[in-house]
Amino acid sequence: MTPQIVRTLAFQPNERNIFFHILTACNLSCRHCYINPAQHGNATLAKETIADWLTLFADQDKNSNVIFLGGEPTLHPDLPFAVKKARQLGYRTITVDTNGYLHHDLLNKIGPEEAVLSFSLDGPEAAVNDPLRGSGVFEVCTANIRRAVALGFETSLIYTVSSLNIAALRRMPALVKALGIRNFFIQIIGLRGNSAGDDSSGLQLSPEEWLTQVPPVAAEAAALGLHVIYPKVFLDASEPFVCAGEAAENFFIFPNGRVYRCPLCEDFPVHSFEITADRHLRPNSGLREEQFFSLRIPEGCVMNKMLQPSNISYNSDGRPRYRISCCLLKQEIMSSMV
């Protein structure tokens, strides 16, 4: 077997990651969509606002990265402008997270050197993917991935694992490889947005399902030459808990001006900051997520304990069976020959 490198990606103190939702509208209605219009708004940001907010978070002294999100960001007619503005401001990497529809002829309005395209696909075939994301999505998404790869765009693929598609995960690496994609992100479903609804029971995986199925598939994908990243989720006994809210700079920006530091909190009005009408970043005057980041509990992530307690199970003596890591802590695996 080809030697592999497996490591936990440590938080980088000089790195700033901007997750910028430029709208919340989408042409799909995915079963596990995390957008919550009551908390995130339903506005489509004006071109001038996008420029101002990109400028507000740009920091020349840090390795700043921006990820454009929605909803579906390619629905925004000014996305090409946003990409070019981010490059002008000196963002190190620029990524567009897309459901694959690539509206407004995006591939002909930006160049491969300007942005990475990250596609979401939740099954190796339409029979698995489309019940989760929508009829016809698999065909459209894979066709546009092939177009993007042929044009020279760097591409990645995100697979959100739930009980509805875990059985098909093993067939994904071969598809990712066949599509010409180099980077494969395996994501765990969270109890946010649609997944937090009354019909969400049973969507999440048990620790045993995650630990016995996801790392082996990641290793198989790496053996095919793919670069694989997936959430750490469960900490080993010897690993310390580290919160990205304390050790890194991550900002999750929504069209209503809310700015979160922790994605688990996005269903609640506990955001750390608000962007004011005059384009300043102001601390939220109410209860803020960051007030909890420093708490240390046996369960690991305090936000997970508060907001998603069903993720945690306990031994008969009351001790947690697993510690939950920060949701932004990632595991990386790739061939050492790459």
Helices and strands as residue ranges (DSSP letters): E 4-9, E 15-21, H 37-40, H 47-57, E 63-69, G 73-75, H 79-88, E 93-98, G 106-108, E 116-120, H 126-133, H 137-150, E 155-161, G 166-171, H 172-179, E 183-188, G 193-196, H 207-223, E 227-231, E 234-235, H 244-247, E 249-253, E 258-260, G 263-265, E 273-275, E 281-283, G 289-291, H 302-307, G 309-311, E 323-324, E 330-335
